[in-house]
Amino acid sequence: MIYAGSIKEMDTSVIYPSCNNEEHRDDILRGVFQLLVRDYGARPFGRVRVYPATSCQQVHDAHPTLGSGYYWISTDGEEPVETYCDFLNYYFC
C-alpha cells in the first residue's frame, strides 16, 4: 500500500494521461513502479515490459521467491522480449 505522502507527491500528469494508448500506459506503469522503488525498495525487473531485466539471473536475484515462467528480458538495450526463465532447475538465460 502506498502511503498518503507518496500520493501527494505524484506527478498526476503521468498517472492520469489525457489519452489512453500504449505509450501513456507505459508512462503510468513507470510512475507507479518509480514510487514502489522509492518508497519500498521494490524491484520490478522483468515483471513488466517497461522494466525489463537484463537476464533471468537478474529476475531471480530481485525476486528469489518467484517461480519459473515468462519474464521481460532486454539485453544490450534491445526491445524487451518475453523469455522463459526456469528457476526450478536453475537454468538462466
N, C-alpha and C positions, 0 to 999 in steps of 0.2 A: 504494500500500500504506500502510495506517495503521500508524504505529509504535506500539510497546508502550505508551508513555506515554499515548497517546490512548485506548487500550482501557481502561486502568486508570481513567481519569478519566470514562469514560462513565457516564451515568445508566442503569443496566441496566433500570430500570422502564420506560423509554421503548423501549429496544431489544428487551426480552423481555416484551411485554404479556401479560396473563393471558387475553386473548380475541383471536381472530383476526377482526376486522372492518375495514371500510374506514377508520374513524377511527383505529384503532390502527396500521394500515398506514401512514397518513399521518404519524402520530407517529414511527414508525420511520424513514421517509424523511427527515423533518425532522431527527431526531437524527443520522443518517448525514451528511446534507449540511451540518449545522452543523459537524461535525468536519472535513469536507473544506474548508470555507471557512476555518475557524480554522487548520488545520494546513497547508494547501496553497494557500490563496487561490483555490480552485476556485469558479467562479460557475455554478451550475446553472440560471440563469434560463432559463425556457422549456422545459427538457428534461423536467421532471416537473410534474404538476399542482399539487403543494404549493409549488412555487417558480415561479410563472408570471412571464413577462416582462411589461412594460407595452407593448411594441411589438416588431415584428420587428427594428427597429434595435437595441434593447437585446440581443436574442438575438445578432445579428451582432457587436455590439461585444464581448460577453462570450465569444463562440465564433467568431472570424473564420474558422476552418478548416471549420466545419460547412457542409454542403450545404443546398440548398433542401429544404423538407419541412414537415411539420406540427409546430408548437410550441405550447406552452400560453401563451396571452396573456390578461391581465386588465387592463382599463382602468378607471380610477376605482373600484377596489375591487370590481368586479363579479366574478361567478363565472367562473373561468378557462374558456376555450374553446379547443379545438384549432383553430389557424389556420394556413393555408398561407403560408409565407414564401418568396418567390422571390429567393434571393440571387444567382443566376446573372445575372439581368437587373437586379439591384439595385432590385427593386420591394418596398418595405417598406410594411406596413400602418400 
